[in-house]
Amino acid sequence: MKKLQLFVLFAIIATCVRAHDHDDDDDDSDVEWVTCGSVIKLVHEASGFRLHSHKVSYGSGSGQQSVTGVSSAADNNSLWVVKGPHGSYCPQGKLVKNGDIIRLQHLNTRRNLHSHLHRSPHTKQNEVSCYEEGDVGDTGDHWKVALRDGGDGWRREASVRFHHIDTGGYLQANPNAKYNNPIPGQIEITGVTSASKDNVWRTGEGIYFPVLNEKD
């Protein structure tokens, strides 16, 4: 696992350098898209906080692994692997499209981004947690990709919402709901019933793969 994490960190550095070298390009190349297998950070557009998890459990609600938002761009606990839904194989490089059902698996703990009807600690909305490991889990791990401006494929840095299948909640960051110790300054992440600017995200740093040729 440590070797995988080191590979990911080196690959992210290379990806960032490559992206910097092509900042002025307007090229719709394969690496402009989010695919299955992508290892990404998700940035909350309204606050700039990144979706984050760690081996810290909620002290209330489900007691599962907590999910928060962090302001730092450098924390590798903010990396998530894009996966297909349970029971469906999604090969590395398969383009994620608007309306697709996906899982977001936390890279370091291998737990799936999850939601349910437990109440969140601060705002008392739907709790968002990380649950189970790897391919073990249930439909509480399933999120629908909802591109804000429509279109077919999920383009890097495009505005996107994540709509939870079981509860109907949108993944939301709450910048005014901050935690104290042991995670001071981190903010609450919840599921809410209405779409708003507070549940819009975009991709940030990460590893992106060429789109798989479906004829292969």
C-alpha positions as CSV (number, residue, x, y, z in Angstrom):
1,M,0.0,0.0,0.0
2,K,2.9,2.4,0.8
3,K,4.4,1.7,-2.6
4,L,1.0,2.6,-4.3
5,Q,0.8,5.8,-2.3
6,L,4.3,6.8,-3.3
7,F,3.5,6.1,-6.9
8,V,0.4,8.2,-6.7
9,L,2.2,11.1,-5.2
10,F,5.0,11.1,-7.8
11,A,2.4,10.8,-10.6
12,I,0.4,13.7,-9.2
13,I,3.6,15.9,-9.3
14,A,4.2,14.8,-12.9
15,T,0.6,15.5,-13.8
16,C,0.7,19.0,-12.3
17,V,3.9,19.8,-14.2
18,R,2.3,18.6,-17.4
19,A,-0.8,20.6,-16.8
20,H,1.3,23.8,-16.1
21,D,3.1,23.3,-19.4
22,H,-0.2,23.2,-21.2
23,D,-2.1,26.0,-19.4
24,D,-2.5,27.9,-22.6
25,D,-3.6,25.0,-24.7
26,D,-7.3,24.6,-25.6
27,D,-6.8,21.0,-26.6
28,D,-9.6,18.5,-25.9
29,S,-7.1,15.6,-25.4
30,D,-7.9,12.4,-23.6
31,V,-6.4,13.6,-20.3
32,E,-9.0,16.4,-20.3
33,W,-11.6,13.9,-19.1
34,V,-12.4,12.1,-15.9
35,T,-12.5,8.3,-16.3
36,C,-12.8,5.3,-14.1
37,G,-9.5,4.8,-12.3
38,S,-8.8,8.5,-12.1
39,V,-7.3,9.5,-8.7
40,I,-8.7,12.9,-8.0
41,K,-9.2,15.7,-5.5
42,L,-12.6,17.4,-5.4
43,V,-12.7,21.1,-4.8
44,H,-15.8,22.8,-3.4
45,E,-16.3,25.7,-5.7
46,A,-17.8,28.1,-3.2
47,S,-15.2,27.7,-0.5
48,G,-12.1,26.1,-2.1
49,F,-12.1,23.3,0.5
50,R,-11.2,19.8,-0.7
51,L,-13.2,16.7,0.1
52,H,-11.3,14.8,2.7
53,S,-11.3,11.7,5.0
54,H,-9.1,10.1,7.5
55,K,-9.1,7.5,10.3
56,V,-11.2,9.6,12.6
57,S,-14.7,8.3,13.4
58,Y,-17.8,10.4,14.1
59,G,-18.5,10.7,17.8
60,S,-22.2,10.7,17.1
61,G,-24.6,9.4,14.3
62,S,-23.3,6.3,12.6
63,G,-19.9,6.3,14.3
64,Q,-18.4,5.6,10.8
65,Q,-15.2,7.1,9.4
66,S,-15.8,10.9,9.1
67,V,-15.7,12.9,5.9
68,T,-14.7,16.6,6.1
69,G,-13.4,19.5,4.0
70,V,-9.9,20.8,4.3
71,S,-8.3,24.0,3.0
72,S,-4.9,22.6,2.2
73,A,-4.2,21.4,-1.4
74,A,-1.3,19.3,-0.2
75,D,-3.0,16.7,2.0
76,N,-3.0,13.2,0.4
77,N,-6.0,12.2,2.5
78,S,-8.0,14.2,0.0
79,L,-7.4,11.7,-2.9
80,W,-10.3,9.7,-4.2
81,V,-10.5,6.9,-6.8
82,V,-13.3,7.0,-9.3
83,K,-15.0,3.6,-9.4
84,G,-18.1,2.1,-11.0
85,P,-21.1,1.1,-8.9
86,H,-21.1,-2.1,-6.9
87,G,-21.6,-5.1,-9.2
88,S,-20.5,-3.3,-12.3
89,Y,-17.0,-3.4,-13.8
90,C,-15.7,0.0,-14.9
91,P,-12.3,-0.4,-16.5
92,Q,-9.5,2.2,-16.1
93,G,-10.0,4.8,-18.8
94,K,-13.7,4.4,-19.3
95,L,-15.2,7.9,-19.7
96,V,-17.5,9.0,-16.9
97,K,-20.6,10.6,-18.4
98,N,-23.3,12.9,-17.2
99,G,-25.9,10.8,-15.3
100,D,-23.5,7.9,-14.6
101,I,-23.6,6.2,-11.2
102,I,-20.2,6.0,-9.6
103,R,-18.4,5.3,-6.3
104,L,-15.7,7.5,-4.8
105,Q,-13.2,5.4,-2.9
106,H,-10.9,7.1,-0.4
107,L,-7.4,6.2,-1.6
108,N,-5.6,5.9,1.8
109,T,-8.3,3.9,3.7
110,R,-10.0,2.3,0.7
111,R,-13.4,3.1,2.2
112,N,-16.3,4.3,0.0
113,L,-17.9,7.7,0.2
114,H,-21.3,7.0,1.7
115,S,-24.4,8.7,3.0
116,H,-27.6,7.7,4.9
117,L,-30.2,9.2,7.1
118,H,-28.1,9.6,10.3
119,R,-27.9,13.3,11.3
120,S,-24.7,15.2,10.8
121,P,-23.0,16.6,14.0
122,H,-23.4,20.4,13.2
123,T,-26.2,21.2,10.8
124,K,-28.3,18.0,11.4
125,Q,-28.5,17.2,7.7
126,N,-27.7,13.8,6.2
127,E,-24.4,12.5,7.4
128,V,-21.7,11.7,4.9
129,S,-19.2,9.1,5.9
130,C,-16.7,6.5,4.5
131,Y,-17.9,3.0,4.9
132,E,-16.7,-0.6,4.3
133,E,-13.6,-1.2,2.2
134,G,-12.8,-1.9,-1.5
135,D,-15.6,-3.5,-3.3
136,V,-17.6,-4.4,-0.2
137,G,-20.5,-2.1,0.5
138,D,-24.0,-1.2,-0.6
139,T,-26.1,1.3,-2.6
140,G,-25.4,3.9,0.1
141,D,-22.0,4.2,-1.7
142,H,-23.6,5.2,-5.0
143,W,-23.6,8.8,-6.4
144,K,-25.0,10.2,-9.7
145,V,-22.8,12.5,-11.6
146,A,-24.8,15.7,-12.5
147,L,-22.8,18.1,-14.7
148,R,-24.0,21.6,-13.9
149,D,-23.8,22.8,-17.5
150,G,-25.0,19.6,-19.1
151,G,-22.9,17.9,-21.8
152,D,-22.1,14.2,-22.2
153,G,-18.6,13.5,-20.7
154,W,-17.2,14.7,-17.3
155,R,-14.5,17.1,-18.3
156,R,-11.8,18.0,-15.8
157,E,-12.6,21.2,-13.8
158,A,-16.2,21.2,-15.0
159,S,-18.8,22.2,-12.4
160,V,-20.5,19.0,-11.1
161,R,-22.9,17.9,-8.4
162,F,-23.0,14.5,-6.8
163,H,-26.6,13.2,-6.2
164,H,-26.9,10.4,-3.6
165,I,-29.0,7.6,-5.0
166,D,-30.5,6.2,-1.7
167,T,-31.3,9.5,0.1
168,G,-31.6,11.9,-2.8
169,G,-29.2,14.3,-1.1
170,Y,-26.6,16.4,-2.9
171,L,-23.0,16.3,-1.6
172,Q,-22.5,19.6,0.2
173,A,-19.7,21.4,2.1
174,N,-20.6,23.7,4.9
175,P,-17.9,26.3,5.4
176,N,-19.6,27.8,8.5
177,A,-19.7,24.5,10.3
178,K,-16.2,23.9,11.5
179,Y,-14.9,21.2,13.7
180,N,-12.7,21.6,16.8
181,N,-10.2,19.0,18.1
182,P,-9.1,16.5,16.9
183,I,-9.7,18.0,13.4
184,P,-9.7,21.8,14.0
185,G,-10.6,24.0,11.1
186,Q,-12.0,21.2,9.0
187,I,-15.6,21.7,7.8
188,E,-18.7,19.6,7.8
189,I,-19.7,17.6,4.7
190,T,-23.4,16.6,4.4
191,G,-26.1,15.5,2.0
192,V,-28.9,18.1,1.4
193,T,-32.2,17.8,-0.5
194,S,-31.9,20.9,-2.7
195,A,-29.3,21.8,-5.4
196,S,-27.5,25.1,-4.7
197,K,-24.1,26.8,-5.1
198,D,-23.0,25.1,-1.9
199,N,-23.1,21.6,-3.5
200,V,-21.1,22.4,-6.7
201,W,-17.7,20.8,-7.0
202,R,-14.9,20.6,-9.6
203,T,-11.9,18.3,-10.0
204,G,-8.5,19.5,-8.7
205,E,-5.1,17.8,-8.5
206,G,-4.9,14.1,-9.4
207,I,-4.0,11.4,-11.9
208,Y,-6.1,11.3,-15.1
209,F,-5.9,8.5,-17.7
210,P,-6.5,8.6,-21.5
211,V,-10.0,7.7,-22.5
212,L,-10.4,4.0,-23.3
213,N,-11.1,3.2,-26.9
214,E,-14.4,1.4,-26.7
215,K,-13.6,-0.7,-29.7
216,D,-10.6,-2.3,-27.8
